[in-house]
Amino acid sequence: MVLQYKLKSETRWKDYHGKAKLKLSVSRYNFRLLSSNKKKVLVKTGSYAIVMKRFRQIEFFKHRT
């Protein structure tokens, strides 16, 4: 899965490399979650908390035995 972000005022999405790389707080950005080949959007757009919640759900069900 690929996590991407952009400032709310921008149009171009960038790959997310961690909170330390962001210049502003996460509340000023929009986030989205894509499949690993970037063909399918898993979470259209939302705050960091919403996108990470869905990311954790997907990871939990992928590794559940």
KEZA-544834 format. One record per residue: x, y, z of N, C-alpha, C in turn; residue number from 1; residue in one letter. Coordinates in Angstrom, 1 decimal, always signed. Example, Ala and Ser with C-alpha at 12.3 -4.5 7.8 and 13.67 -1.06 7.14 Angstrom:
REC     n.X     n.Y     n.Z    ca.X    ca.Y    ca.Z     c.X     c.Y     c.Z    n  res
REC   +13.2    -5.7    +7.8   +12.3    -4.5    +7.8   +13.2    -3.3    +7.8    1    A
REC   +12.8    -2.2    +7.1   +13.7    -1.1    +7.1   +12.9    +0.0    +7.9    2    S
REM end
This chain:
REC     n.X     n.Y     n.Z    ca.X    ca.Y    ca.Z     c.X     c.Y     c.Z    n  res
REC    +0.8    -1.2    +0.0    +0.0    +0.0    +0.0    +0.9    +1.2    +0.0    1    M
REC    +0.4    +2.3    -0.6    +1.1    +3.5    -0.7    +0.3    +4.6    -0.1    2    V
REC    +0.9    +5.3    +0.8    +0.2    +6.5    +1.5    +0.8    +7.7    +0.8    3    L
REC    -0.2    +8.6    +0.4    +0.2    +9.8    -0.3    -0.4   +11.0    +0.5    4    Q
REC    +0.2   +12.2    +0.3    -0.3   +13.4    +1.0    -0.2   +14.6    +0.1    5    Y
REC    -0.9   +15.7    +0.4    -0.8   +16.9    -0.3    -1.3   +18.0    +0.7    6    K
REC    -0.9   +19.2    +0.5    -1.4   +20.3    +1.2    -2.9   +20.5    +0.7    7    L
REC    -3.7   +21.0    +1.6    -5.2   +21.1    +1.2    -5.3   +22.1    +0.0    8    K
REC    -4.4   +23.0    -0.1    -4.5   +24.0    -1.2    -3.9   +23.5    -2.5    9    S
REC    -3.1   +22.5    -2.5    -2.4   +22.0    -3.7    -3.2   +20.9    -4.4   10    E
REC    -2.7   +20.6    -5.6    -3.4   +19.6    -6.4    -2.6   +18.3    -6.6   11    T
REC    -1.3   +18.4    -6.5    -0.4   +17.2    -6.7    -0.2   +16.4    -5.5   12    R
REC    -0.3   +15.1    -5.6    -0.1   +14.2    -4.5    +1.4   +13.8    -4.5   13    W
REC    +1.9   +13.6    -3.3    +3.3   +13.1    -3.1    +3.3   +11.9    -2.2   14    K
REC    +4.3   +11.0    -2.4    +4.4    +9.9    -1.5    +4.8   +10.3    -0.1   15    D
REC    +4.2    +9.6    +0.9    +4.5   +10.0    +2.3    +5.7    +9.2    +2.8   16    Y
REC    +6.6    +9.9    +3.4    +7.8    +9.2    +3.9    +8.0    +9.4    +5.4   17    H
REC    +6.9    +9.8    +6.1    +6.9    +9.9    +7.6    +6.6   +11.3    +8.0   18    G
REC    +6.2   +11.4    +9.3    +5.9   +12.7    +9.8    +7.1   +13.7    +9.9   19    K
REC    +8.2   +13.1   +10.1    +9.4   +14.0   +10.3    +9.7   +14.7    +9.0   20    A
REC    +9.3   +14.2    +7.8    +9.6   +14.9    +6.6    +8.6   +16.0    +6.2   21    K
REC    +7.5   +16.1    +7.0    +6.5   +17.1    +6.7    +7.0   +18.5    +7.3   22    L
REC    +6.7   +19.6    +6.6    +7.1   +20.9    +7.0    +6.1   +21.5    +8.0   23    K
REC    +4.8   +21.1    +7.9    +3.7   +21.6    +8.7    +3.1   +20.5    +9.5   24    L
REC    +2.1   +20.7   +10.3    +1.4   +19.7   +11.1    +0.5   +18.9   +10.1   25    S
REC    +0.2   +17.6   +10.5    -0.6   +16.7    +9.7    -2.0   +17.2    +9.5   26    V
REC    -2.5   +18.1   +10.3    -3.8   +18.6   +10.2    -3.9   +19.6    +8.9   27    S
REC    -2.8   +20.0    +8.4    -2.9   +20.9    +7.2    -2.8   +20.2    +5.9   28    R
REC    -2.7   +18.8    +6.0    -2.6   +18.0    +4.8    -3.8   +17.1    +4.6   29    Y
REC    -4.0   +16.7    +3.4    -5.0   +15.6    +3.0    -4.1   +14.4    +2.7   30    N
REC    -4.7   +13.2    +3.0    -4.0   +12.0    +2.8    -4.9   +11.0    +2.0   31    F
REC    -4.3   +10.1    +1.3    -5.1    +9.0    +0.6    -4.2    +7.8    +0.6   32    R
REC    -4.9    +6.6    +0.4    -4.3    +5.3    +0.5    -4.5    +4.6    -0.8   33    L
REC    -3.4    +4.2    -1.5    -3.5    +3.5    -2.8    -3.0    +2.1    -2.6   34    L
REC    -3.4    +1.2    -3.6    -2.8    -0.1    -3.6    -1.3    +0.0    -4.0   35    S
REC    -0.6    -1.1    -3.8    +0.8    -1.1    -4.0    +1.2    -0.8    -5.4   36    S
REC    +0.4    -1.1    -6.4    +0.7    -0.7    -7.8    +0.1    +0.6    -8.2   37    N
REC    -0.5    +1.3    -7.3    -1.1    +2.7    -7.4    -2.2    +2.7    -8.5   38    K
REC    -2.9    +1.6    -8.7    -4.0    +1.5    -9.6    -5.3    +1.7    -9.0   39    K
REC    -5.5    +1.3    -7.7    -6.7    +1.3    -7.0    -6.6    +2.2    -5.8   40    K
REC    -7.6    +3.1    -5.6    -7.7    +4.0    -4.5    -8.4    +3.2    -3.4   41    V
REC    -7.8    +3.0    -2.2    -8.4    +2.3    -1.1    -9.1    +3.3    -0.1   42    L
REC    -8.5    +4.5    +0.1    -9.2    +5.5    +0.8    -9.1    +6.8    +0.0   43    V
REC   -10.2    +7.3    -0.4   -10.2    +8.4    -1.4    -9.4    +9.7    -0.9   44    K
REC    -9.9   +10.3    +0.2    -9.1   +11.4    +0.8    -9.7   +11.5    +2.2   45    T
REC    -8.8   +12.0    +3.1    -9.2   +12.2    +4.5    -8.1   +12.7    +5.3   46    G
REC    -8.4   +12.8    +6.6    -7.3   +13.2    +7.6    -6.4   +12.1    +7.8   47    S
REC    -5.3   +12.4    +8.5    -4.3   +11.4    +8.8    -4.9   +10.3    +9.6   48    Y
REC    -5.7   +10.6   +10.6    -6.2    +9.6   +11.5    -7.2    +8.7   +10.8   49    A
REC    -8.0    +9.2    +9.9    -9.0    +8.3    +9.2    -8.2    +7.4    +8.3   50    I
REC    -7.3    +7.9    +7.5    -6.5    +7.0    +6.6    -5.7    +6.0    +7.3   51    V
REC    -5.1    +6.3    +8.4    -4.3    +5.4    +9.2    -5.1    +4.3    +9.8   52    M
REC    -6.3    +4.7   +10.2    -7.2    +3.7   +10.8    -7.6    +2.6    +9.8   53    K
REC    -7.9    +3.1    +8.6    -8.2    +2.1    +7.5    -7.0    +1.3    +7.1   54    R
REC    -5.8    +1.9    +7.1    -4.5    +1.2    +6.8    -4.3    +0.1    +7.8   55    F
REC    -4.5    +0.4    +9.1    -4.4    -0.7   +10.2    -5.4    -1.8   +10.0   56    R
REC    -6.6    -1.4    +9.6    -7.6    -2.5    +9.4    -7.2    -3.4    +8.3   57    Q
REC    -6.8    -2.9    +7.2    -6.4    -3.7    +6.1    -5.2    -4.6    +6.5   58    I
REC    -4.2    -4.0    +7.1    -3.0    -4.8    +7.5    -3.4    -5.9    +8.5   59    E
REC    -4.4    -5.6    +9.4    -4.8    -6.7   +10.4    -5.4    -7.8    +9.6   60    F
REC    -6.3    -7.6    +8.7    -7.0    -8.7    +8.0    -6.1    -9.4    +7.0   61    F
REC    -5.1    -8.7    +6.5    -4.1    -9.4    +5.6    -3.3   -10.4    +6.4   62    K
REC    -2.9   -10.1    +7.6    -2.0   -11.0    +8.4    -2.8   -11.9    +9.4   63    H
REC    -4.1   -11.8    +9.4    -4.8   -12.6   +10.3    -4.8   -14.1    +9.9   64    R
REC    -4.6   -15.0   +10.9    -4.5   -16.4   +10.6    -5.7   -17.2   +11.0   65    T
REM end
